[in-house]
């Protein structure tokens, strides 16, 4: 059973377990990459997430606590 390494600019990286799955994913924007290639060491999605975490504070609101 082959392992096909795929990368998506928005969703990050995944491993497809069949050529059929990989072909379907590639039709939706996923691209194959070689994990042993040092030039492909960081995914675009993880670098975007790191950049957004450092540039903006956490914008999530906290939940209100119930009065007891």
Helices and strands as residue ranges (DSSP letters): E 4-8, E 12-16, H 19-26, E 31-32, G 38-40, H 44-55
